[in-house]
Amino acid sequence: MAVTKEHKEFHTLDMDAGWVQPAAYKEDVQEKILSGSLDEVARTGSRTRLLRFAPGVYTKRPFVHDYWEEVYLISGDLTVGNDENGHGGEPFPPNTYACRPPGAVHGPFKSERGCLLLEIHYYDPA
């Protein structure tokens, strides 16, 4: 099965509208879907999104999912591996990248000043 997304040429993004809280996050984290969609029940699809953390946000538990994830830190700061109280972890500056296969445990995450991430999620073709 081929991964398809609609054709989109360069266009200006409205960075003030279209943000929603993803179901996986209980904290002040928002996503903006740029292209595609992911069906986690049928395990198909591909999506590209922006994800932003408000300043001071931290998650409390690691994440794991059954799709590939590529993450690029555009701006701000992101710390990976903090404890459930937001302490510790390894900080990363902008222009850092991660590629995680399905089943990889990652996080928790925190951001002192807030951050903006570009993420690409996809399933392996069947």
Backbone torsions as a table, in degrees:
resi	resn	phi	psi	omega
1	MET	NA	126.8	-179.5
2	ALA	-82.6	146.4	175.6
3	VAL	-85.7	127.2	179.9
4	THR	-125.8	145.5	173.1
5	LYS	-136.8	156.8	179.1
6	GLU	-72.1	150.9	178.1
7	HIS	-73.5	126.2	177.1
8	LYS	-135.4	124.1	174.1
9	GLU	-84.8	173.5	177.6
10	PHE	-52.9	133.5	176.3
11	HIS	-153.4	156.3	-179.6
12	THR	-78.3	130.6	176.7
13	LEU	-87.5	138.7	172.5
14	ASP	-85.1	102.6	-175.5
15	MET	-79.3	-0.5	178.6
16	ASP	-101.6	-15.6	-174.8
17	ALA	-123.7	160.3	173.0
18	GLY	85.1	11.6	179.2
19	TRP	-90.7	136.9	176.4
20	VAL	-136.6	158.5	177.5
21	GLN	-83.9	121.5	177.8
22	PRO	-67.9	149.6	-178.2
23	ALA	-60.6	-29.5	-176.6
24	ALA	-73.6	-11.8	-176.1
25	TYR	-115.6	135.8	175.0
26	LYS	-103.1	-11.5	-176.4
27	GLU	-90.3	-177.8	179.6
28	ASP	-78.8	72.7	178.9
29	VAL	-126.1	136.2	-178.3
30	GLN	-130.8	150.9	177.1
31	GLU	-121.1	154.1	173.3
32	LYS	-134.1	112.3	-179.1
33	ILE	-75.0	126.3	179.3
34	LEU	-94.8	-36.5	-176.0
35	SER	-161.6	146.1	172.2
36	GLY	76.8	-171.9	177.2
37	SER	-157.0	159.1	-178.6
38	LEU	-124.4	125.5	176.6
39	ASP	-104.2	99.5	-175.8
40	GLU	-74.0	-18.1	176.7
41	VAL	-78.6	-49.1	179.9
42	ALA	-82.5	-8.3	-179.5
43	ARG	56.5	50.7	178.7
44	THR	-137.0	161.5	171.3
45	GLY	104.9	179.3	-179.3
46	SER	-154.3	140.6	176.3
47	ARG	-140.9	152.4	173.0
48	THR	-121.2	130.3	-177.9
49	ARG	-142.5	161.0	165.4
50	LEU	-99.6	142.0	176.4
51	LEU	-129.8	130.1	179.7
52	ARG	-127.3	138.7	176.0
53	PHE	-104.0	133.8	172.8
54	ALA	-71.9	156.4	177.0
55	PRO	-56.4	136.3	176.4
56	GLY	84.7	-2.2	-178.1
57	VAL	-74.4	140.9	170.5
58	TYR	-145.1	144.6	175.5
59	THR	-93.6	161.6	-172.1
60	LYS	-107.7	-18.6	-177.1
61	ARG	-133.8	154.7	175.5
62	PRO	-66.0	160.2	177.4
63	PHE	-110.6	151.7	170.8
64	VAL	-151.5	137.9	178.2
65	HIS	-146.0	168.9	-172.7
66	ASP	-99.0	20.0	177.2
67	TYR	-126.3	161.3	174.5
68	TRP	-69.3	147.9	178.0
69	GLU	-140.5	125.3	171.9
70	GLU	-114.1	133.3	-174.8
71	VAL	-132.3	130.5	176.5
72	TYR	-123.8	123.2	179.1
73	LEU	-82.6	107.1	-177.2
74	ILE	-76.5	-50.6	-176.0
75	SER	-151.0	161.4	179.3
76	GLY	86.0	-160.0	-178.4
77	ASP	-126.9	145.5	177.3
78	LEU	-138.4	127.7	175.8
79	THR	-109.7	136.0	-177.2
80	VAL	-115.8	131.0	174.6
81	GLY	95.0	22.9	175.7
82	ASN	-69.3	165.5	176.3
83	ASP	-86.0	-177.6	-176.1
84	GLU	-69.0	-9.2	175.2
85	ASN	-102.0	5.3	178.4
86	GLY	85.1	10.9	-178.1
87	HIS	-97.3	148.5	174.8
88	GLY	79.6	-166.2	-179.0
89	GLY	99.2	175.7	-179.3
90	GLU	-110.1	118.8	-178.6
91	PRO	-80.2	146.1	177.2
92	PHE	-129.0	140.9	177.8
93	PRO	-91.2	174.5	174.1
94	PRO	-56.1	159.8	-179.8
95	ASN	69.0	34.8	171.4
96	THR	-114.9	157.7	-168.9
97	TYR	-141.7	146.8	173.6
98	ALA	-136.5	147.0	173.1
99	CYS	-131.8	117.7	-174.4
100	ARG	-118.0	129.7	175.5
101	PRO	-77.4	166.2	175.7
102	PRO	-55.8	138.7	177.4
103	GLY	87.7	-3.7	179.9
104	ALA	-74.4	125.9	176.9
105	VAL	-80.9	131.0	-177.8
106	HIS	-147.2	154.7	-176.8
107	GLY	91.9	-166.3	-8.5
108	PRO	-58.9	172.1	-176.3
109	PHE	-127.5	153.5	171.2
110	LYS	-148.8	159.6	176.7
111	SER	-142.2	121.9	180.0
112	GLU	-71.4	-46.1	-174.9
113	ARG	-106.4	0.7	-174.7
114	GLY	93.8	158.2	179.6
115	CYS	-154.7	163.3	176.1
116	LEU	-128.2	125.4	-178.1
117	LEU	-117.7	145.3	168.3
118	LEU	-104.3	125.3	-177.7
119	GLU	-126.2	141.6	173.9
120	ILE	-123.5	125.0	-179.3
121	HIS	-120.1	138.3	178.6
122	TYR	-161.3	155.4	174.3
123	TYR	-97.6	151.3	172.7
124	ASP	-63.8	141.0	176.6
125	PRO	-62.1	143.2	-178.6
126	ALA	-78.0	NA	NA
